[in-house]
Amino acid sequence: MIAGSARTSGKTFEQLKFNDKHPSTDPVTGRQITPTPFYTQTLGFSAAAGTPLPTLDLPRVFVLTGPGTCSASESVLNSLDGVGVQVIQIGATTCGKPYGFYPEDNCGITYFSIQFKGVNAKGFGDYADGFVPAAAAPVAGFTGCVMADDFTRPLGDAGENRLETALNYIMTGTAASPCRSSGSSRPRPAPCPTPCATPGARSCRTPWTRRPRGPSHAATRARRPATRS
């Protein structure tokens, strides 16, 4: 829906990866591990199955992130990056949850032990410490800049720190804060530490992986579904 069929046709959105003892078979369900594709039609959850999904065909996306940007949201960013969509990240570090699990009941208690992680089309899924805007190697992150959240403006207000910075980047190609409109008494947000990195560039990744998730798209498997929060 975001990247368009030209970039995503036949490509993996995300694939579950267990340990090296189970490279091809899900050890819980016994089924072959198959990748989740970029769907082009509805699956029957909120609309009739088989309905064509709209698409934006975007080569670049801007994301406003913070510690509440978790799990499925991070998966979307990672999966878009996996097929070559440029991700521009403005805000703060995401929560870091690339893992998943199958819930297991035992004597009235449900246990959620980490069993797999999700990787994109490039095989990457190591962001247990979250994605960091404009991070330096070896920290996982995307082109962009750190910008504090702004609770003085309503959500969607073009003058809110992070949205303002994103809009300015779109117009100018840099992440420095734009001049505020005349008559505004609110202090300007501090400019990003450095201009956003060269378009298309991104930092390296962390050497390890993530924490558990709740229900997600992985919940299409047998038994009680694998989950991510």
Buried (B, 14 or more C-beta within 10 A) or exposed (E): EBBBEEBBEEBBBBBBBBEEEBEEEBBBBEEEBEBBBBEEEBEEEEEEEEEEEEBEEBEBBBBBBBEEBBBBBBBBBBBBBBBBBBBBBBBBBBBBBBBBBBBBEEEEEEEBEEBBBBBBBEEBBBBBBBBBBBBEEEBBBBBBBBBEEBEEBEEEEEBBBBBBBBBBBEEEEBBBBBEBEEEEEEEEBEBBEEBBBEEEEBBEBBEEBBBBBBBBBBBEBEEEBBBBB
